[in-house]
Amino acid sequence: SNWTMIRPNAARSNHGTTSPSGPRSPSTRSNLSRRPVRRTKMTTVRFSFLATALVFVIVCLGFVSIYSMLYVTSGMDKPPPNRQFAQVPPTKAKEWIEQVRNQFLHRYGPDYADTLLQQGIQSFGSLDATALRMVEAAQENRPFVIAFSGYSITVGRGNFFNQSFPFVLEQVLEEPMRNILGIPLVVRNAAIGGIPSFPYGFCLEHFLGADPDVIGWDYSMNEGPRDSSVLEAFIRQATQQLQKRPMLIMLDRNIQRTKLLEEYTSSGYLQDAIAVSKKEVIDDKVFQQNPIAEGFQDWDEFGAPRQCPGRGSWHPKRQEHSMIGWLMAMYFLKALERAYELQQSNMQGDSPVQRKQADTSVAYRKPLSPKVPENDARVMEILYGHERGNGEYTMGGLSCRTSFLPATDNSKVLPSLAVSGFAEGELDIMIDRTDDHYKEGWVLDVSKVERDTKRKVERCGGLGYIDMKIALYGVPDSGKLRLWLPYEGSATFDESNATKWFENIILCEANEKRSDKACKLNRDLTVVVGGEEVSDIQDIKGAAEYLKRQTCVSLAIPENAEVTSLGSVRSTDGRPLSAPYKEKFGRDDNDMGLIVDLTAKSMVTRKDGACCISHVVWEQYS
């Protein structure tokens, strides 16, 4: 479990090695040293010959090394060429692909498998675009990466984590990908139970990594049946944050959202996408066949033991996860077949289709969704982009810190921003925090429901799950939490006014069931930015809601707020930061940032619900 990142590491010991015959005793070493050595003329001649030969070898190696430095090492920074395509004859490649297709036919029945595939997958854009993503990965001799975001369905609740559909896809596709392209397939299931598209969508690189060729989206239950606006904001964030402008897999067949994918691929914002169905497309007649096809047997059985949590009616059972994974795999198998054809064509001197290179920024038009939540202008800009004239919108550069798990970057977490007011320590996250802990400062904690659920899962052996919603919690007794947000843009400004450096700050709380009495970020939190108290704190509507509660707020940076260099940052009691402590910010003393102070107001209590900070997001001019 990834929880161990905040648990004390087990002590490790280093053991020395002994000779094959065992350790020598002092007396043995002494006896060896006293043995007489008899030298003869022949011994001297042999020694001279060996010495001369050794000198000759050393000189030759020196010349080889110099030659290598001058003529060979210039290309060492590039990966070796991948010659797997040339080594795989067409008949063998076809054989591997047909083996997988035959497995699909056998699994879902020769009379129904094609129907299931046609009804279960809707593709958008170009299959060649997906194929050329694979060709690029093979030519660069790197893994092909598929990373999934989502909530409890993608996590696999009710089943073992490795039975979730992302890993079914991996199991089906891994071998043909390696055999035909000569590269590994990497699949990441970075879903977190009980979350909507945002604030997750503000931090995609943190969760999914910087290198996905394909990403997954699965938030349909949290986004409303007629709403495509949140998916649209998510796609715009993905194309800005992830360098490859990845393909999108949507686990949903909602008409509004599939229409959006059609419009985005037609407009060139996306090059390729698929929408994948769940059990709603299955014809009930498949369960009346005799015998029932292998893929539909034990359809109502979860993969985890009966006493384990997560057996909700909305969670897919084991065989439904397998079906979803197989449907996705069949699309990528077709793309793999096409990738081989394109590469073979290239090797024969033809000109294959070239995938359009990802631009550094995408010029969008106004949001295409018919119903966009009404938000403050600065919130609309961070969700859908800044209007730059001629009706074009460009996304701004975001920075994010969160301690939610799983993560590909465990350095950009909430404690990495803390200057003072944070209760340091290695307390196991599964241990209940006390009031005394909260008096030491803001604490890393989880909600009671989150911890109780994890304990139930641990009694089942953990089931392999790695997700957890860890956040900073504080009450009035916790005092003031001081954060320093580093400027991570590429520009340099001569002014100290913060509004010239930073455009927007977003704070979010953990997605959990909370009463109206629980701390609300726009009501019960005093926020000071750059030395000035913030008077304008707006809820983000629509895009960051959970159980009808807004979980994120946007802070208007005060006009007179100022940036501060890291070397000038002080704790709330005026102490300078030590050199080792400043290392966690990953910045130099002259680098600029913005000080943010957070204090829970007097009416906040742990009983009703402490103030919670799960994500800190900021947009900067670059």
C-alpha positions as CSV (number, residue, x, y, z in Angstrom):
1,S,0.0,0.0,0.0
2,N,1.1,3.5,-0.7
3,W,0.2,4.5,2.8
4,T,3.7,3.4,3.8
5,M,5.1,6.6,2.4
6,I,4.1,8.3,5.7
7,R,4.7,5.3,8.0
8,P,8.0,4.8,9.6
9,N,10.3,2.7,7.5
10,A,11.4,-0.6,8.9
11,A,15.0,-0.7,10.1
12,R,17.4,-2.2,7.6
13,S,20.7,-3.9,8.4
14,N,23.6,-4.4,6.1
15,H,25.3,-7.8,6.4
16,G,28.9,-8.2,5.4
17,T,30.1,-11.0,3.1
18,T,32.6,-13.8,3.7
19,S,34.9,-15.7,1.4
20,P,33.6,-19.0,-0.1
21,S,35.5,-21.0,2.5
22,G,34.3,-18.9,5.4
23,P,35.9,-16.2,7.5
24,R,39.6,-16.7,8.3
25,S,40.7,-16.7,11.8
26,P,43.7,-14.5,12.9
27,S,45.9,-17.5,13.4
28,T,45.1,-18.7,9.8
29,R,46.1,-15.3,8.4
30,S,49.2,-15.3,10.5
31,N,50.3,-18.7,9.3
32,L,49.8,-17.7,5.7
33,S,51.9,-14.6,6.1
34,R,54.8,-16.6,7.5
35,R,55.1,-19.1,4.6
36,P,58.4,-18.7,2.8
37,V,58.4,-17.6,-0.8
38,R,60.9,-19.3,-3.1
39,R,62.0,-17.2,-6.1
40,T,63.8,-18.7,-9.1
41,K,65.2,-17.2,-12.3
42,M,62.3,-18.7,-14.2
43,T,59.9,-17.0,-11.8
44,T,61.6,-13.6,-12.5
45,V,61.4,-14.1,-16.3
46,R,57.7,-15.0,-16.1
47,F,57.0,-12.0,-14.0
48,S,58.7,-9.6,-16.5
49,F,56.7,-11.1,-19.4
50,L,53.4,-10.7,-17.5
51,A,54.2,-7.1,-16.6
52,T,55.1,-6.2,-20.2
53,A,51.9,-7.8,-21.4
54,L,49.8,-6.0,-18.8
55,V,51.3,-2.6,-19.9
56,F,50.6,-3.4,-23.5
57,V,46.9,-4.2,-22.7
58,I,46.5,-1.0,-20.7
59,V,47.9,1.2,-23.5
60,C,45.5,-0.5,-26.1
61,L,42.5,0.1,-23.8
62,G,43.5,3.7,-23.5
63,F,43.5,4.2,-27.3
64,V,40.1,2.4,-27.5
65,S,38.7,4.7,-24.8
66,I,39.9,7.9,-26.6
67,Y,38.4,6.6,-29.8
68,S,35.1,5.9,-28.1
69,M,35.0,9.4,-26.6
70,L,35.7,11.1,-29.9
71,Y,33.6,9.0,-32.3
72,V,31.1,6.9,-30.3
73,T,29.7,8.7,-27.3
74,S,28.1,11.5,-29.4
75,G,25.1,9.2,-29.8
76,M,25.0,7.6,-26.4
77,D,22.2,10.0,-25.1
78,K,19.8,8.5,-27.6
79,P,18.1,5.1,-27.0
80,P,19.2,2.3,-29.2
81,P,17.1,1.8,-32.3
82,N,14.2,-0.6,-31.9
83,R,14.6,-3.3,-34.5
84,Q,11.7,-5.4,-33.3
85,F,9.5,-4.5,-36.4
86,A,12.2,-5.7,-38.7
87,Q,12.5,-9.0,-36.8
88,V,8.8,-9.9,-36.8
89,P,7.5,-11.3,-40.1
90,P,4.0,-10.3,-41.1
91,T,2.7,-13.9,-40.8
92,K,3.9,-14.0,-37.2
93,A,2.5,-10.6,-36.3
94,K,-0.9,-11.7,-37.7
95,E,-0.8,-14.9,-35.8
96,W,-0.3,-13.2,-32.5
97,I,-3.1,-10.7,-33.2
98,E,-5.5,-13.5,-34.3
99,Q,-4.7,-15.5,-31.1
100,V,-6.1,-12.6,-29.0
101,R,-9.1,-12.2,-31.3
102,N,-9.9,-15.8,-31.0
103,Q,-9.7,-15.6,-27.2
104,F,-12.3,-12.8,-27.3
105,L,-14.5,-14.9,-29.6
106,H,-14.2,-17.9,-27.3
107,R,-14.8,-15.8,-24.2
108,Y,-18.0,-14.1,-25.3
109,G,-19.3,-16.6,-27.8
110,P,-18.7,-16.7,-31.6
111,D,-22.4,-15.7,-32.2
112,Y,-22.3,-12.7,-29.8
113,A,-18.7,-11.4,-29.6
114,D,-18.9,-9.2,-32.7
115,T,-22.2,-7.7,-31.5
116,L,-20.8,-7.0,-28.1
117,L,-17.8,-5.2,-29.7
118,Q,-19.9,-3.1,-32.0
119,Q,-22.2,-2.0,-29.2
120,G,-19.6,-1.7,-26.5
121,I,-17.1,0.6,-28.2
122,Q,-17.7,3.9,-30.0
123,S,-14.6,5.4,-31.5
124,F,-13.9,9.0,-32.5
125,G,-11.1,10.6,-34.5
126,S,-8.5,8.5,-36.2
127,L,-7.4,4.9,-35.5
128,D,-4.2,5.9,-37.3
129,A,-3.6,8.5,-34.6
130,T,-3.7,5.8,-32.0
131,A,-1.5,3.5,-34.1
132,L,1.1,6.2,-34.6
133,R,1.3,6.8,-30.9
134,M,2.4,3.2,-30.7
135,V,4.8,3.6,-33.6
136,E,6.3,6.7,-31.8
137,A,6.8,4.7,-28.6
138,A,8.5,1.9,-30.5
139,Q,10.8,4.2,-32.4
140,E,11.7,6.0,-29.2
141,N,12.2,2.6,-27.5
142,R,10.0,3.5,-24.5
143,P,6.9,2.0,-22.9
144,F,3.4,2.7,-24.2
145,V,1.7,4.3,-21.2
146,I,-2.1,4.1,-20.4
147,A,-3.1,5.9,-17.2
148,F,-6.6,5.8,-15.7
149,S,-8.3,8.4,-13.6
150,G,-11.7,7.8,-12.1
151,Y,-13.5,6.9,-8.9
152,S,-14.6,3.8,-7.1
153,I,-15.7,1.9,-10.3
154,T,-12.2,2.2,-11.8
155,V,-10.6,1.4,-8.5
156,G,-12.5,-1.9,-8.6
157,R,-14.4,-1.7,-5.3
158,G,-15.9,-5.1,-4.3
159,N,-13.1,-6.8,-6.2
160,F,-9.3,-7.1,-5.8
161,F,-7.5,-4.1,-7.2
162,N,-5.7,-6.3,-9.8
163,Q,-9.1,-7.4,-11.1
164,S,-10.1,-3.9,-12.1
165,F,-10.6,-3.3,-15.8
166,P,-7.3,-1.3,-16.3
167,F,-5.3,-4.4,-15.4
168,V,-7.5,-6.7,-17.5
169,L,-6.6,-4.5,-20.4
170,E,-2.9,-4.8,-19.4
171,Q,-3.1,-8.6,-19.2
172,V,-4.6,-8.9,-22.6
173,L,-2.5,-6.4,-24.5
174,E,0.9,-6.7,-22.8
175,E,2.2,-9.8,-24.6
176,P,1.2,-8.8,-28.2
177,M,2.6,-5.3,-27.6
178,R,5.9,-6.7,-26.5
179,N,6.0,-9.4,-29.2
180,I,5.1,-7.1,-32.1
181,L,6.5,-3.7,-31.2
182,G,9.2,-4.8,-28.8
183,I,8.2,-2.4,-26.1
184,P,6.5,-2.8,-22.7
185,L,3.0,-1.7,-21.9
186,V,2.6,0.3,-18.7
187,V,-0.8,0.7,-17.2
188,R,-1.5,2.9,-14.2
189,N,-4.7,2.7,-12.2
190,A,-4.7,6.1,-10.4
191,A,-8.4,6.2,-9.6
192,I,-9.6,7.4,-6.1
193,G,-12.8,6.3,-4.6
194,G,-15.5,8.9,-4.1
195,I,-14.2,11.9,-6.1
196,P,-15.5,14.0,-9.1
197,S,-13.5,15.2,-12.1
198,F,-12.1,18.2,-10.1
199,P,-10.0,19.0,-8.2
200,Y,-8.3,15.8,-9.5
201,G,-8.3,17.4,-13.0
202,F,-6.2,20.3,-11.8
203,C,-3.4,17.8,-10.8
204,L,-3.3,15.3,-13.7
205,E,0.5,15.1,-14.0
206,H,0.7,14.5,-10.2
207,F,-1.6,11.5,-10.4
208,L,-1.2,10.1,-13.9
209,G,2.5,11.1,-14.6
210,A,3.8,13.4,-17.3
211,D,4.1,10.6,-19.9
212,P,0.7,9.0,-20.7
213,D,-0.1,8.2,-24.3
214,V,-3.6,7.5,-23.3
215,I,-5.7,8.6,-20.3
216,G,-9.0,7.3,-18.9
217,W,-12.0,9.3,-17.6
218,D,-14.7,7.7,-15.4
219,Y,-16.7,10.2,-13.4
220,S,-20.2,9.8,-15.0
221,M,-22.0,9.1,-11.7
222,N,-20.8,12.4,-10.2
223,E,-21.2,14.7,-13.2
224,G,-25.0,14.5,-13.9
225,P,-26.8,12.7,-16.7
226,R,-27.1,15.7,-19.1
227,D,-23.8,17.5,-18.4
228,S,-20.8,17.5,-20.6
229,S,-19.3,20.8,-19.3
230,V,-17.1,19.1,-16.6
231,L,-15.7,16.6,-19.1
232,E,-14.9,19.5,-21.4
233,A,-13.0,21.3,-18.7
234,F,-11.2,18.0,-17.9
235,I,-10.1,17.6,-21.5
236,R,-8.8,21.1,-21.7
237,Q,-6.8,20.6,-18.6
238,A,-5.4,17.3,-20.0
239,T,-4.2,18.9,-23.2
240,Q,-2.5,21.7,-21.3
241,Q,-0.9,19.6,-18.5
242,L,0.1,16.4,-20.3
243,Q,2.8,16.9,-23.0
244,K,1.6,14.2,-25.4
245,R,-2.0,15.5,-25.6
246,P,-3.1,11.9,-24.9
247,M,-5.9,9.9,-26.3
248,L,-9.0,9.8,-24.1
249,I,-10.9,6.6,-23.0
250,M,-14.3,7.6,-21.5
251,L,-16.1,4.9,-19.5
252,D,-19.6,6.3,-20.4
253,R,-22.0,6.4,-23.4
254,N,-23.9,9.5,-22.4
255,I,-25.2,11.2,-25.5
256,Q,-24.1,14.7,-24.5
257,R,-20.6,13.6,-23.6
258,T,-20.2,11.4,-26.7
259,K,-21.3,14.3,-28.8
260,L,-18.6,16.4,-27.2
261,L,-16.0,13.8,-28.1
262,E,-17.2,13.9,-31.7
263,E,-17.0,17.7,-31.8
264,Y,-13.5,17.8,-30.1
265,T,-12.0,15.2,-32.5
266,S,-13.6,16.9,-35.5
267,S,-12.2,20.2,-34.4
268,G,-8.7,18.7,-33.9
269,Y,-8.6,19.4,-30.1
270,L,-8.4,15.6,-29.7
271,Q,-6.9,13.3,-32.2
272,D,-8.5,10.0,-30.9
273,A,-10.9,8.9,-28.3
274,I,-13.2,6.0,-27.5
275,A,-16.4,5.7,-25.3
276,V,-16.8,2.3,-23.6
277,S,-20.0,0.8,-22.3
278,K,-20.7,-1.2,-19.2
279,K,-23.2,-4.0,-18.7
280,E,-26.2,-1.9,-20.0
281,V,-25.4,-3.1,-23.6
282,I,-25.6,-6.8,-22.8
283,D,-28.5,-8.7,-24.2
284,D,-30.1,-10.8,-21.5
285,K,-30.3,-13.7,-23.9
286,V,-26.6,-14.5,-23.3
287,F,-27.5,-15.7,-19.8
288,Q,-30.0,-18.1,-21.2
289,Q,-27.6,-19.9,-23.5
290,N,-26.5,-23.5,-22.8
291,P,-23.7,-23.4,-22.1
292,I,-23.2,-19.8,-21.0
293,A,-20.2,-18.3,-22.6
294,E,-17.1,-18.1,-20.3
295,G,-17.2,-14.3,-20.1
296,F,-20.7,-14.3,-18.8
297,Q,-20.4,-17.1,-16.2
298,D,-20.6,-16.1,-12.5
299,W,-21.8,-12.7,-13.7
300,D,-23.2,-11.7,-10.3
301,E,-20.1,-12.6,-8.3
302,F,-17.7,-10.0,-6.9
303,G,-14.0,-10.9,-6.9
304,A,-13.4,-10.1,-3.2
305,P,-14.6,-12.3,-0.4
306,R,-18.2,-11.7,0.7
307,Q,-17.3,-10.0,4.0
308,C,-15.3,-7.3,2.3
309,P,-16.6,-3.8,1.7
310,G,-17.5,-2.2,-1.6
311,R,-20.3,-4.5,-2.8
312,G,-22.6,-1.7,-3.8
313,S,-25.0,-2.3,-6.7
314,W,-23.4,0.4,-8.8
315,H,-20.0,-1.3,-8.6
316,P,-19.2,-3.6,-11.5
317,K,-18.6,-7.2,-10.5
318,R,-15.5,-9.2,-11.5
319,Q,-16.8,-10.4,-14.9
320,E,-18.1,-7.0,-15.9
321,H,-14.6,-5.5,-15.2
322,S,-13.2,-8.3,-17.4
323,M,-15.6,-7.4,-20.2
324,I,-14.7,-3.7,-20.0
325,G,-11.0,-4.4,-20.1
326,W,-11.5,-6.8,-23.1
327,L,-13.5,-4.3,-25.0
328,M,-10.8,-1.7,-24.6
329,A,-8.1,-4.2,-25.5
330,M,-9.8,-5.1,-28.7
331,Y,-9.7,-1.4,-29.9
332,F,-6.0,-1.2,-29.0
333,L,-5.3,-4.6,-30.7
334,K,-6.7,-3.1,-33.9
335,A,-4.5,0.0,-33.4
336,L,-1.5,-2.4,-32.8
337,E,-2.3,-4.2,-36.1
338,R,-2.4,-0.8,-37.9
339,A,0.8,0.3,-36.2
340,Y,2.6,-2.7,-37.6
341,E,1.2,-2.0,-41.1
342,L,2.3,1.6,-41.0
343,Q,5.8,0.7,-39.8
344,Q,6.1,-2.0,-42.5
345,S,5.1,0.6,-45.1
346,N,7.7,3.0,-43.8
347,M,10.4,0.3,-44.0
348,Q,9.5,-0.4,-47.6
349,G,10.0,3.3,-48.5
350,D,6.4,4.4,-48.6
351,S,5.3,7.5,-46.7
352,P,3.1,6.5,-43.8
353,V,0.5,8.8,-42.2
354,Q,2.2,11.2,-39.7
355,R,0.6,11.9,-36.4
356,K,0.2,15.7,-35.8
357,Q,2.7,16.7,-33.3
358,A,1.4,18.1,-30.0
359,D,1.4,21.8,-29.8
360,T,2.7,23.6,-26.8
361,S,-0.7,25.2,-26.3
362,V,-4.1,24.6,-27.9
363,A,-6.2,27.4,-29.2
364,Y,-9.8,26.4,-28.2
365,R,-13.0,28.2,-29.0
366,K,-15.6,29.0,-26.4
367,P,-17.0,26.0,-24.5
368,L,-19.1,23.8,-26.7
369,S,-21.2,22.3,-23.9
370,P,-24.7,23.6,-24.0
371,K,-24.9,24.1,-20.3
372,V,-21.9,25.5,-18.5
373,P,-22.0,26.2,-14.7
374,E,-22.3,29.9,-13.8
375,N,-19.1,30.8,-12.1
376,D,-17.0,33.9,-11.5
377,A,-15.0,35.0,-14.5
378,R,-11.7,34.0,-13.0
379,V,-13.1,30.5,-12.3
380,M,-14.3,30.2,-15.9
381,E,-10.8,31.1,-17.1
382,I,-9.1,28.4,-15.1
383,L,-11.7,25.8,-16.2
384,Y,-12.0,26.7,-19.9
385,G,-9.2,29.1,-20.7
386,H,-8.5,32.8,-21.2
387,E,-10.1,34.5,-24.2
388,R,-7.3,36.0,-26.2
389,G,-9.2,37.6,-29.1
390,N,-10.8,36.2,-32.3
391,G,-12.8,33.9,-30.0
392,E,-9.8,31.8,-29.1
393,Y,-9.2,30.4,-25.6
394,T,-5.8,29.3,-24.2
395,M,-5.3,27.4,-21.0
396,G,-3.0,28.9,-18.3
397,G,-0.2,27.1,-16.5
398,L,-1.3,25.4,-13.3
399,S,0.7,24.2,-10.3
400,C,-0.8,21.7,-7.8
401,R,0.1,20.2,-4.4
402,T,-2.0,17.4,-2.9
403,S,-1.4,14.4,-0.6
404,F,-4.1,12.3,-2.1
405,L,-3.0,8.8,-3.2
406,P,-2.0,7.3,-5.5
407,A,0.6,9.7,-6.9
408,T,3.4,9.4,-9.4
409,D,5.2,12.4,-7.8
410,N,5.5,12.1,-4.0
411,S,7.5,15.3,-3.7
412,K,4.8,17.7,-4.7
413,V,2.6,17.1,-1.6
414,L,1.0,19.5,0.8
415,P,3.8,19.4,3.5
416,S,6.2,20.6,0.7
417,L,4.5,24.0,0.9
418,A,4.5,24.4,4.7
419,V,6.6,27.1,6.2
420,S,5.2,26.9,9.7
421,G,2.1,25.8,11.6
422,F,2.3,22.2,10.3
423,A,2.5,19.4,12.9
424,E,5.6,17.6,11.7
425,G,6.0,13.9,12.5
426,E,5.8,10.3,11.1
427,L,2.5,9.4,12.8
428,D,0.9,6.5,10.9
429,I,-2.1,7.8,9.0
430,M,-4.2,4.9,10.3
431,I,-3.8,6.1,13.9
432,D,-6.7,8.3,15.2
433,R,-5.6,11.9,15.8
434,T,-6.3,13.4,19.2
435,D,-7.2,17.0,20.2
436,D,-3.6,17.2,21.4
437,H,-2.3,16.4,18.0
438,Y,-4.5,19.3,16.6
439,K,-3.0,21.7,19.1
440,E,0.5,21.0,17.7
441,G,-0.6,22.6,14.4
442,W,-2.4,21.6,11.2
443,V,-2.2,17.8,10.9
444,L,-2.2,15.3,8.0
445,D,-5.4,13.3,8.6
446,V,-8.3,11.5,6.9
447,S,-12.0,11.5,7.6
448,K,-13.5,9.0,10.1
449,V,-15.4,7.3,7.2
450,E,-12.2,7.1,5.2
451,R,-10.2,5.5,8.1
452,D,-13.0,3.1,9.1
453,T,-13.4,1.9,5.5
454,K,-9.6,1.4,5.2
455,R,-9.7,-0.7,8.4
456,K,-12.4,-2.9,7.0
457,V,-10.3,-3.3,3.8
458,E,-7.2,-4.2,5.8
459,R,-9.1,-6.9,7.6
460,C,-9.6,-8.4,4.1
461,G,-5.8,-8.2,3.5
462,G,-6.0,-4.7,1.8
463,L,-7.3,-6.1,-1.5
464,G,-4.4,-4.3,-3.2
465,Y,-6.0,-0.8,-3.0
466,I,-3.6,2.1,-3.0
467,D,-6.0,5.1,-3.0
468,M,-6.4,7.3,0.1
469,K,-7.7,10.9,0.6
470,I,-5.1,12.4,2.9
471,A,-5.4,16.2,3.7
472,L,-4.4,18.9,6.1
473,Y,-6.9,19.5,8.9
474,G,-7.0,22.4,11.3
475,V,-9.1,24.0,14.1
476,P,-8.6,27.3,16.0
477,D,-6.2,25.6,18.4
478,S,-4.1,24.6,15.4
479,G,-3.0,28.2,14.9
480,K,-1.9,29.7,11.7
481,L,-0.7,27.6,8.8
482,R,1.8,29.4,6.6
483,L,2.4,28.2,3.1
484,W,4.8,29.4,0.4
485,L,3.7,28.9,-3.2
486,P,6.7,29.0,-5.6
487,Y,6.3,30.8,-8.9
488,E,6.8,28.0,-11.4
489,G,6.3,30.0,-14.6
490,S,9.0,30.9,-17.1
491,A,8.7,34.7,-17.0
492,T,10.7,37.2,-14.9
493,F,9.0,40.3,-13.5
494,D,10.7,43.4,-12.0
495,E,7.7,44.2,-9.7
496,S,6.9,42.7,-6.3
497,N,3.1,43.0,-6.8
498,A,1.7,39.5,-6.6
499,T,-1.0,40.2,-9.3
500,K,1.8,40.5,-11.9
501,W,3.0,37.0,-11.1
502,F,0.0,35.0,-10.1
503,E,-3.5,34.9,-11.6
504,N,-5.5,32.7,-9.4
505,I,-5.4,30.5,-6.3
506,I,-7.7,27.5,-5.6
507,L,-8.2,25.8,-2.3
508,C,-10.1,22.5,-2.0
509,E,-11.3,20.3,0.8
510,A,-11.5,16.5,0.7
511,N,-14.4,14.8,-0.9
512,E,-16.3,13.4,2.0
513,K,-19.8,13.5,3.6
514,R,-19.9,16.6,5.7
515,S,-22.7,18.4,7.5
516,D,-23.5,22.1,6.9
517,K,-21.9,22.8,10.3
518,A,-18.6,21.6,9.1
519,C,-16.0,24.2,8.2
520,K,-16.6,25.8,4.8
521,L,-13.6,27.3,3.1
522,N,-15.5,30.5,2.0
523,R,-17.1,31.0,5.4
524,D,-15.0,29.7,8.2
525,L,-11.4,30.3,7.1
526,T,-9.4,33.5,7.3
527,V,-7.0,33.7,4.4
528,V,-4.1,36.2,4.0
529,V,-2.3,36.2,0.7
530,G,0.9,38.2,0.2
531,G,0.3,40.1,3.4
532,E,-3.2,41.1,2.6
533,E,-6.5,39.5,3.8
534,V,-8.6,38.0,1.0
535,S,-12.1,39.4,0.9
536,D,-13.3,37.7,-2.3
537,I,-13.6,33.9,-1.9
538,Q,-15.9,32.2,-4.5
539,D,-17.2,28.7,-4.6
540,I,-16.4,26.7,-7.8
541,K,-19.8,25.5,-8.9
542,G,-20.5,22.4,-11.0
543,A,-16.9,21.3,-11.6
544,A,-15.9,20.5,-8.1
545,E,-19.0,19.2,-6.2
546,Y,-19.5,16.1,-4.1
547,L,-22.8,15.1,-2.6
548,K,-24.2,18.5,-3.5
549,R,-21.4,20.3,-1.6
550,Q,-18.9,22.6,-3.3
551,T,-15.4,21.4,-2.4
552,C,-13.2,24.1,-4.0
553,V,-13.0,27.9,-3.7
554,S,-11.3,30.5,-5.8
555,L,-9.3,33.3,-4.1
556,A,-9.0,36.7,-5.6
557,I,-5.4,37.8,-5.1
558,P,-5.6,41.2,-3.3
559,E,-4.3,44.2,-5.3
560,N,-1.6,45.1,-2.8
561,A,-0.4,41.5,-2.1
562,E,3.3,41.1,-2.7
563,V,5.6,38.2,-3.6
564,T,8.4,37.1,-1.4
565,S,11.8,35.4,-2.2
566,L,12.4,32.1,-0.5
567,G,15.4,33.6,1.2
568,S,13.2,36.2,2.8
569,V,10.5,33.9,4.0
570,R,9.9,33.8,7.8
571,S,7.8,31.6,10.0
572,T,4.8,33.1,11.7
573,D,6.9,33.9,14.8
574,G,9.6,35.6,12.7
575,R,12.2,32.9,12.5
576,P,14.2,32.5,9.2
577,L,14.1,29.0,7.6
578,S,17.2,26.8,7.9
579,A,19.0,25.7,4.8
580,P,17.9,22.0,5.1
581,Y,14.3,23.0,5.7
582,K,14.3,25.2,2.5
583,E,15.5,22.3,0.4
584,K,12.0,20.8,0.4
585,F,10.7,23.7,-1.7
586,G,13.2,22.8,-4.5
587,R,14.0,26.5,-5.1
588,D,16.9,28.9,-4.6
589,D,16.8,31.8,-2.2
590,N,16.2,34.3,-5.0
591,D,13.2,32.5,-6.4
592,M,9.9,34.3,-5.8
593,G,6.7,32.9,-4.4
594,L,3.6,33.9,-2.6
595,I,3.0,33.5,1.2
596,V,-0.5,32.2,2.1
597,D,-1.7,32.2,5.7
598,L,-4.7,30.1,6.7
599,T,-6.5,30.3,10.1
600,A,-9.7,28.5,11.2
601,K,-12.2,30.9,12.7
602,S,-13.3,30.5,16.3
603,M,-16.6,28.7,15.5
604,V,-14.9,25.7,13.9
605,T,-14.8,22.5,15.9
606,R,-13.5,19.0,15.3
607,K,-16.9,17.6,16.3
608,D,-18.8,19.5,13.6
609,G,-15.9,19.2,11.1
610,A,-12.4,20.8,11.1
611,C,-11.2,23.0,8.2
612,C,-9.7,20.8,5.5
613,I,-7.2,21.6,2.8
614,S,-6.8,18.7,0.3
615,H,-5.5,20.6,-2.8
616,V,-3.7,23.8,-3.3
617,V,-3.7,24.9,-6.9
618,W,-2.4,28.2,-8.4
619,E,-2.3,29.7,-11.9
620,Q,0.6,31.9,-12.8
621,Y,1.6,34.2,-15.7
622,S,4.3,32.6,-17.9
